[in-house]
């Protein structure tokens, strides 16, 4: 364990600063996913309304994804990180104010701009890593970049669980979200510490139109990402509502569960390079995703017997198992995709990957809102996602 951690600490200093920037952005992201729906619920908003506003966040990400993927080709990337590190916490604060003022217009605009600002780190970060990390460090940097989500979940869940558990009024969902958003501005400091002499590949040929990209290679490489995103879009943003409405789990207890889950995901994530080297892509990815399907089904079906006391324990246990299993595939699919498409297509692939995830999240949020408006049970919504996209991934993953 200690040797593995040292390998990550020996990453280039500029890469570590970038990962720290992403940590502060993701700290806001994971905290809002965890307790913004609970804050909006306490303010009188329905599940459908929350999903409607959230869809604008993903629409903002979708709107910029393709353009930004093309724009960063042959250009410096670090200035993009300033936009994300300032914009995400700023618009997060506006979302909180919008809920408090019950302002539909402010909520729609701030969610939209939040999504756009987030895109300025989500899309450029992988091309930056592929440009500036040595070949030996690329998988380490990609894995650590991926693990930032779970590390931020550990920090956010710990803060929420401890403080909300201590005083639910002083440290309400609103006050915690406000404090975490302010903390998020610290990312600007670490952008300033990055090495400004970044490597920018010389463009051998000018990208004047979309026909000059290798679209057959790009489309084939993006199939696994597309399938994973479909399944994730209907589940990840709405887990807190599932545990709150189905199992009456409090904010502090759910945050504690998230904390334990995030620790597990982080421990598993740092061993992804070793898992890849031992089992290979074609064994590790389908196997872990297959078990993730099973865990999701067991967790969702606890709604059928939620009146029994042990149902919440089973739901929490399989949520805890599902998250790391689901997460193992992402850094491996990212690395193999970036290598497969080649240097000339990486920025476009990064943009399209973001577009796929954002588009999936957008349409899933819209669909979730419609289904909840029609009073479709959570178990049925989750079971829609379990069999088709993930099983397709398990049996058709052939990106290379």
Legacy VTK file of the C-alpha trace (Angstrom):
# vtk DataFile Version 3.0
C-alpha trace
ASCII
DATASET POLYDATA
POINTS 400 float
0.000 0.000 0.000
2.744 2.455 1.018
4.767 1.669 -2.124
1.711 2.251 -4.318
0.977 5.616 -2.695
4.614 6.687 -3.204
4.270 6.024 -6.931
1.450 8.562 -7.090
3.327 11.112 -4.985
6.242 10.972 -7.453
4.044 12.288 -10.243
5.143 15.533 -11.875
4.408 18.484 -9.545
2.300 20.262 -12.137
0.114 17.175 -12.528
-0.357 16.939 -8.765
-1.370 20.611 -8.655
-3.893 19.959 -11.421
-5.353 16.989 -9.538
-5.684 19.259 -6.494
-7.569 21.802 -8.598
-9.946 19.076 -9.688
-10.346 17.956 -6.076
-11.832 21.324 -5.094
-14.111 21.334 -8.142
-15.243 17.772 -7.412
-15.732 18.586 -3.720
-18.493 20.956 -4.802
-19.823 18.512 -7.378
-20.138 15.493 -5.074
-21.550 17.561 -2.212
-24.246 19.015 -4.443
-25.130 15.576 -5.796
-25.377 14.243 -2.245
-27.413 16.915 -0.454
-28.725 19.516 -2.930
-31.759 17.287 -3.619
-32.336 17.040 0.141
-31.990 20.819 0.552
-34.431 21.425 -2.298
-36.801 18.837 -0.840
-36.778 20.682 2.508
-37.447 23.927 0.608
-40.593 22.442 -0.928
-39.330 21.254 -4.311
-40.465 17.878 -5.670
-38.246 15.140 -7.124
-39.437 16.111 -10.599
-38.543 19.772 -10.055
-35.071 18.873 -8.791
-34.500 16.681 -11.843
-35.719 19.498 -14.121
-33.261 22.045 -12.731
-30.415 19.506 -12.666
-30.986 18.745 -16.343
-29.912 22.320 -17.157
-26.557 21.683 -15.494
-25.939 18.741 -17.788
-27.291 20.642 -20.775
-24.685 23.352 -20.097
-21.959 20.710 -20.169
-23.381 19.185 -23.329
-23.640 22.552 -25.105
-19.894 23.273 -24.822
-18.455 19.770 -25.070
-17.933 19.399 -28.814
-16.823 23.001 -29.347
-14.301 22.860 -26.512
-12.940 19.505 -27.675
-12.158 21.083 -31.044
-10.954 24.413 -29.642
-8.176 23.048 -27.398
-6.469 21.288 -30.309
-2.994 22.839 -30.558
-3.699 25.401 -27.817
-2.594 25.883 -24.213
-4.945 24.300 -21.708
-4.055 25.839 -18.337
-6.168 29.016 -18.885
-9.231 26.745 -19.093
-8.641 25.596 -15.528
-8.988 29.176 -14.229
-12.495 29.350 -15.707
-13.499 26.116 -13.968
-11.905 26.911 -10.595
-13.668 30.302 -10.437
-16.914 29.536 -12.259
-17.957 26.307 -10.528
-17.941 27.662 -6.934
-19.411 31.004 -8.060
-22.407 29.454 -9.826
-22.793 26.903 -7.030
-23.357 29.818 -4.651
-25.959 31.234 -7.036
-27.792 27.892 -7.050
-28.036 28.028 -3.253
-29.332 31.595 -3.386
-31.818 30.581 -6.097
-33.276 27.843 -3.876
-33.531 30.230 -0.940
-35.262 32.900 -3.050
-37.434 30.295 -4.814
-36.302 31.921 -8.075
-36.916 29.655 -11.057
-34.989 31.932 -13.430
-31.911 32.129 -11.205
-31.925 28.370 -10.668
-32.129 27.644 -14.387
-29.389 30.124 -15.344
-27.026 29.190 -12.503
-27.369 25.454 -13.216
-26.686 26.099 -16.903
-23.588 28.235 -16.196
-22.373 25.776 -13.555
-22.389 23.033 -16.174
-20.531 25.211 -18.671
-17.857 26.161 -16.125
-17.393 22.531 -15.084
-16.725 21.588 -18.702
-13.535 23.708 -18.659
-11.860 21.143 -16.418
-13.736 18.017 -17.407
-12.696 18.090 -21.076
-9.143 19.578 -21.065
-7.781 17.543 -18.150
-7.197 14.282 -20.028
-5.519 15.926 -23.043
-3.318 17.855 -20.594
-2.306 14.609 -18.872
-1.624 12.815 -22.157
0.513 15.753 -23.332
2.519 16.358 -20.170
2.814 13.001 -18.388
5.514 10.544 -19.359
4.312 7.239 -20.794
5.238 5.497 -17.549
3.134 7.963 -15.533
0.099 8.252 -17.793
-1.947 5.442 -16.223
-0.999 6.702 -12.737
-2.095 10.256 -13.596
-5.324 9.065 -15.238
-6.137 6.815 -12.268
-5.412 9.570 -9.750
-7.524 11.966 -11.805
-10.371 9.456 -11.669
-9.818 8.804 -7.937
-10.226 12.529 -7.255
-13.994 12.015 -7.404
-13.905 9.453 -4.591
-11.320 11.404 -2.572
-13.570 14.466 -2.800
-16.498 12.238 -1.789
-14.573 11.173 1.304
-13.901 14.783 2.287
-17.405 16.031 1.453
-19.180 13.115 3.116
-17.026 13.460 6.239
-17.759 17.187 6.507
-21.495 16.705 5.986
-21.838 13.659 8.267
-19.872 15.135 11.177
-21.242 18.662 11.154
-24.842 17.846 10.208
-24.847 15.048 12.765
-23.615 17.499 15.419
-26.136 20.280 14.758
-28.760 19.869 12.030
-29.853 23.526 12.250
-26.528 25.350 12.354
-25.028 22.938 9.830
-28.077 22.530 7.640
-27.847 21.333 4.044
-27.920 24.957 2.886
-25.143 26.152 5.187
-22.929 23.178 4.384
-23.342 23.667 0.641
-22.525 27.360 1.047
-19.363 26.623 3.060
-18.157 23.926 0.644
-18.730 26.261 -2.325
-16.564 28.940 -0.698
-13.836 26.367 0.048
-13.938 25.446 -3.644
-12.342 28.781 -4.599
-9.040 27.430 -3.235
-8.599 25.661 -6.562
-7.527 28.979 -8.118
-4.376 28.971 -5.966
-3.271 25.573 -7.315
-3.902 26.584 -10.930
-1.430 29.432 -10.339
1.146 26.912 -9.046
1.039 24.795 -12.216
3.983 24.838 -14.601
3.046 27.386 -17.252
5.489 25.825 -19.737
3.036 23.123 -20.731
3.639 20.945 -23.759
1.479 21.885 -26.739
1.784 19.520 -29.720
2.441 21.169 -33.048
-0.477 20.746 -35.418
0.853 18.916 -38.472
-2.333 19.648 -40.382
-4.925 22.286 -39.865
-8.273 21.113 -38.515
-10.649 23.041 -40.713
-13.587 20.655 -40.764
-14.976 17.598 -39.037
-14.247 15.276 -41.978
-10.531 15.287 -41.190
-10.960 13.246 -37.972
-10.845 9.428 -37.921
-14.543 8.975 -37.214
-14.670 5.170 -37.555
-11.970 4.812 -34.913
-13.559 7.472 -32.687
-17.053 5.964 -32.836
-15.811 2.453 -32.110
-13.749 3.673 -29.160
-16.669 5.583 -27.627
-19.129 2.650 -27.539
-18.145 1.475 -24.004
-18.335 5.034 -22.633
-21.752 5.524 -24.200
-23.112 2.327 -22.668
-21.696 3.036 -19.189
-23.067 6.603 -19.272
-26.598 5.436 -20.052
-26.629 3.254 -16.953
-24.999 5.812 -14.673
-27.244 8.713 -15.686
-30.368 7.209 -14.154
-28.734 6.223 -10.869
-25.836 8.312 -9.534
-27.573 11.741 -9.263
-30.600 10.302 -7.455
-29.142 7.941 -4.855
-29.743 10.349 -1.966
-33.428 10.608 -2.915
-33.687 6.806 -3.071
-32.298 6.339 0.423
-34.223 9.314 1.824
-37.653 8.543 0.342
-37.544 4.743 0.324
-35.579 4.016 3.499
-36.017 7.312 5.417
-32.249 7.704 5.745
-31.146 11.049 7.206
-28.627 13.410 5.636
-25.905 12.613 8.181
-26.384 8.838 7.880
-26.359 8.929 4.067
-23.210 11.067 4.165
-21.605 8.512 6.476
-22.511 5.777 4.002
-21.044 7.880 1.185
-17.896 8.397 3.237
-17.376 4.655 3.712
-18.160 4.021 0.054
-15.746 6.708 -1.120
-12.943 5.284 1.028
-13.564 1.883 -0.535
-13.606 3.340 -4.050
-10.365 5.225 -3.415
-8.550 2.145 -2.097
-9.713 0.093 -5.063
-8.936 2.914 -7.532
-5.272 3.248 -6.601
-4.795 -0.432 -7.433
-6.340 -0.102 -10.910
-2.908 -0.123 -12.648
-2.034 -3.392 -10.876
-5.471 -4.882 -11.679
-4.995 -3.953 -15.332
-1.509 -5.468 -15.469
-2.625 -8.702 -13.820
-5.950 -9.391 -15.531
-5.913 -7.225 -18.664
-8.648 -4.980 -20.020
-10.897 -7.690 -21.425
-11.128 -9.621 -18.146
-11.121 -6.825 -15.584
-13.721 -4.523 -17.188
-16.558 -6.983 -18.023
-16.139 -8.930 -14.759
-16.335 -5.914 -12.459
-19.253 -4.416 -14.421
-21.137 -7.715 -14.268
-20.920 -7.775 -10.480
-21.938 -4.097 -10.428
-25.143 -5.007 -12.288
-25.966 -7.617 -9.682
-25.342 -5.215 -6.794
-27.532 -2.511 -8.364
-30.431 -4.950 -8.808
-30.232 -6.174 -5.212
-30.025 -2.596 -3.894
-32.981 -1.373 -5.971
-35.274 -4.286 -5.110
-35.057 -3.515 -1.387
-37.912 -1.087 -2.103
-40.202 -4.123 -2.389
-39.646 -4.933 1.285
-38.552 -1.538 2.625
-40.997 -1.925 5.539
-38.745 -4.627 6.980
-36.023 -3.333 9.273
-33.159 -5.162 7.559
-33.994 -3.755 4.104
-31.993 -0.577 4.697
-28.968 -2.661 5.741
-29.088 -4.703 2.526
-29.563 -1.564 0.416
-26.589 0.138 2.082
-24.395 -2.966 1.802
-24.982 -3.431 -1.928
-24.625 0.303 -2.560
-21.259 0.003 -0.831
-20.323 -2.953 -3.050
-21.637 -1.480 -6.290
-19.717 1.789 -6.267
-16.130 0.445 -6.380
-17.090 -2.331 -8.804
-18.698 0.163 -11.151
-15.778 2.563 -10.836
-12.901 0.227 -11.663
-13.644 0.274 -15.381
-13.489 4.035 -15.930
-9.714 4.702 -15.776
-9.012 1.554 -17.796
-11.522 2.402 -20.525
-10.156 5.970 -20.553
-6.541 4.876 -21.025
-7.269 2.288 -23.681
-9.540 4.709 -25.543
-6.952 7.506 -25.584
-4.238 5.130 -26.806
-6.506 3.573 -29.407
-7.670 6.814 -31.040
-4.152 8.282 -31.274
-2.800 11.778 -30.704
-4.626 13.412 -33.608
-8.072 12.480 -32.228
-7.593 12.817 -28.459
-9.022 16.307 -27.977
-12.088 15.435 -30.058
-12.568 12.191 -28.138
-12.280 14.064 -24.831
-14.967 16.481 -25.986
-17.245 13.721 -27.258
-16.746 11.689 -24.072
-17.890 14.683 -22.055
-20.796 15.176 -24.458
-21.855 11.553 -24.010
-21.767 11.735 -20.223
-23.459 15.132 -20.164
-26.046 14.137 -22.742
-26.811 10.928 -20.897
-27.132 12.807 -17.605
-29.319 15.476 -19.238
-31.777 13.068 -20.849
-31.727 10.829 -17.778
-32.577 13.786 -15.537
-35.453 14.725 -17.849
-36.621 11.112 -17.965
-36.272 10.680 -14.210
-38.334 13.813 -13.638
-41.100 12.550 -15.931
-41.124 9.097 -14.346
-41.239 10.483 -10.805
-43.982 12.919 -11.846
-45.928 9.814 -12.935
-45.122 8.237 -9.537
-43.012 5.448 -11.017
-41.227 3.704 -8.144
-37.468 4.111 -7.718
-36.961 0.362 -8.045
-38.545 0.362 -11.498
-36.464 3.335 -12.637
-33.218 1.697 -11.490
-34.149 -1.651 -13.016
-34.628 0.060 -16.370
-30.917 0.863 -16.360
-29.580 -2.404 -14.967
-30.180 -5.107 -17.600
-29.731 -3.401 -20.971
-26.774 -0.988 -20.988
-24.528 -2.761 -18.517
-25.145 -6.241 -19.925
-24.409 -4.898 -23.408
-21.134 -3.561 -22.033
-20.198 -6.878 -20.422
-20.708 -8.857 -23.630
-19.624 -6.336 -26.259
-16.602 -4.510 -24.835
-14.102 -4.597 -27.705
-12.502 -1.132 -28.006
-9.282 -2.417 -29.534
LINES 1 401
400 0 1 2 3 4 5 6 7 8 9 10 11 12 13 14 15 16 17 18 19 20 21 22 23 24 25 26 27 28 29 30 31 32 33 34 35 36 37 38 39 40 41 42 43 44 45 46 47 48 49 50 51 52 53 54 55 56 57 58 59 60 61 62 63 64 65 66 67 68 69 70 71 72 73 74 75 76 77 78 79 80 81 82 83 84 85 86 87 88 89 90 91 92 93 94 95 96 97 98 99 100 101 102 103 104 105 106 107 108 109 110 111 112 113 114 115 116 117 118 119 120 121 122 123 124 125 126 127 128 129 130 131 132 133 134 135 136 137 138 139 140 141 142 143 144 145 146 147 148 149 150 151 152 153 154 155 156 157 158 159 160 161 162 163 164 165 166 167 168 169 170 171 172 173 174 175 176 177 178 179 180 181 182 183 184 185 186 187 188 189 190 191 192 193 194 195 196 197 198 199 200 201 202 203 204 205 206 207 208 209 210 211 212 213 214 215 216 217 218 219 220 221 222 223 224 225 226 227 228 229 230 231 232 233 234 235 236 237 238 239 240 241 242 243 244 245 246 247 248 249 250 251 252 253 254 255 256 257 258 259 260 261 262 263 264 265 266 267 268 269 270 271 272 273 274 275 276 277 278 279 280 281 282 283 284 285 286 287 288 289 290 291 292 293 294 295 296 297 298 299 300 301 302 303 304 305 306 307 308 309 310 311 312 313 314 315 316 317 318 319 320 321 322 323 324 325 326 327 328 329 330 331 332 333 334 335 336 337 338 339 340 341 342 343 344 345 346 347 348 349 350 351 352 353 354 355 356 357 358 359 360 361 362 363 364 365 366 367 368 369 370 371 372 373 374 375 376 377 378 379 380 381 382 383 384 385 386 387 388 389 390 391 392 393 394 395 396 397 398 399
